[in-house]
């Protein structure tokens, strides 16, 4: 599928068939996420693939009881590794400086910002890192269409409850849930702003 076609065809799917999703398709989505860009090449995204029904039900409950999440045969829990982000950003920006991709002054500015970030509470730094994870998730959302799979971004959730399910500490910041499966619906495109309305 052409990328432009995938962008136009993508819909948020909230009804799924019970058919299992092949592991090779799931891993192809993870590979698409792996190739996403991130600030300083920090690559902070981490993913938990959930197939068992009990855990999917718990995830639905942690997402304000959105029952359709549990009906998807797969839920990918999309997270940010906070310490990995900080370490990766620092080494990544230094690497960019060494090869001359960015000026030394920018290396210094970004390194100073990273050091300030290390002093932040998780509630402050988590959302900053989430932007990087969001890019990787969107790579998966679009790649899913190559396999006729549907997805739905879920951000309406309680991060702490999701973390409790897996016993994660605050170093893992939950960004989104991504239910995944073969669509049992074909929703029409939702109303969008006109292109010219987006320009400032």
N, C-alpha and C positions, 0 to 999 in steps of 0.2 A: 504494500500500500504506500502511495506517495505521502509524504509528511503533510502536505497541504490537505489531502483528503482525510487523513487521520484527525487533523485539527478540526475540520468541519464536521466529521462524523461522530466525534466523541460526545457521549452523553453521560450524565450521572445515573448509574443503574442502581435501583433499589429493590429489584425482584430478580432472583437468580434461580436457575435450574439446579437440581441436586447433583448433576454430573460432576465427577471429580476433575480437577485441573491437573494435567500431566506435570510432573516435577520439572521436566525440561523446559516447559513454558514458564513456570515460576522462576526458574534460575535464569532464563533469558531476560526476564524483567529485572532481576537483581543485577544482572550484567549491565543492562541499560542504565540503571541507577549508578553503578560503579563508574561509568564513563562521564557522568555529569560534571560540570564545572563547579568549583567551590572557591571561596576566598582563600588566597594563598595556597591553594591546592590542599587544604586541610582535610578534606574528605571525611567530615564528621558523622556521616550517616551510618546508622546501624539498623538492621531489620530483624524482626522476629516473625517467622512464618508459622501461622497457627491453623491447624486443620481439625483438631479434635473438637467435637461439639460442645463439651463442657466448658472449655476455655473460651470458645467463640461466644457462648452464652454469657460468660462473665464479662467479656469485653463489651458486649451489647449493653449489659447492665451499667458498666462503667462509663458508657457513652449515653447516659440519661435514658436508658431502656429503649434505645432505637433497635427494635426487634429484628429488622431486616439484616442487621450486621451478622447476627447469629445464623441467618439462613444462607449466607454466602458460604460456599464450600471451603474457602480460604480467606483468612484475614491477615494482612501484612501489617504488623505494628511498626510504624516508622519513627525512629528515634534519633537523637543526637548524642554523641559521646562527648561530654563536656571537656574532660581532660585531654582526650584525643584531639579535639578541636584546637585547644590552646597550644598543645605541643606541636601539632601539625602546622598550625598557622605560623608559629615562630620559625620552625625549620623551613617551611615552604617559602616564607618571605625572604629568608636569608639565601636560599637557593636561587630565587629570582634575582636577588642583588648580585650574587656571584657570577651569573651568566650575563649580567648587564641588561636584563629585561626591564628592570625598573631602576630609577636613580637611588643613590645611597640615602639621600634625604628622605625618600619615601619609605625605605627600609627602616630608618630610625623612627619615623612618625608611626608606622604600623607596629613596630616592636614596642614602642611606648604605650600604644593603645592596648596591645595584648597584655602587657604588664598590669595595666589598670583593670583589664577584664578579669585578671586572676584574683583581684580583690573583691569582685562583685559576688553578690548572692546569686544562687541558681535561678531565682525568679527573675533576675535582671538579665543574666547572660543567656539563659535558655532561649528566649524569643529571638535574640540576635543570631544565634546559631541556627535556629529553625529555618531561616531564609535559605540557607545552603541545602538543608534537607528537603525543603519544598521543591527546589529545582530537580533534585534526584527523583522525588516522587512523581513529578510531572513527566519525567522521562519514562517511568514505568507505566503511567496512565496511557500515554500515547502508544507505547510499544505493545500494550495489551491488545490493541485493536488488530495487530498483525495475526493474533491467534483467535480472533473473534470473541475475546473476553471483555467483560464489562467491569468497571470500577466505580467507586464513589468516594471522593475525598470526605473524610470525617474529622472535623476539628472540634466539634461540640462533644467534649469528653472531659473527664476528670483525670488529669495526668497522674495524680497520686494513687487513685484506685487502680489504674492500669499498671503502674509500677508495682503495687502490692501483689497483683496476680502473679508476677514473675519474680518477686523478691529483689527488685532492682533498687539500688541506692540512688541518691540524688545526682550522681554522675551521669546517669542515663536520663535524658530529658525526652519525654514522649511528645512527639510533634503531631502525629495524625494516625488514624486507622485507615486502612485501604482494603475494604471488602473486595473480593475478586471471584469471578465465576462467569459462567455462560449466561448471558442475559435471558430473562424470561419476560422481557418487555422491550418495546421499541418506542421510547418516549420521543415526542417531537422536540425540535430545538426550542429552547426558551428564548424569550425576547432579549435582544442585545441592543446596546446603544449603537447608534450609527458611527461609522469610522470618524467622521468629522467632529463628532461630539467628544471624542477622546483627546483632541488636540487643544492645548492651552494657548 
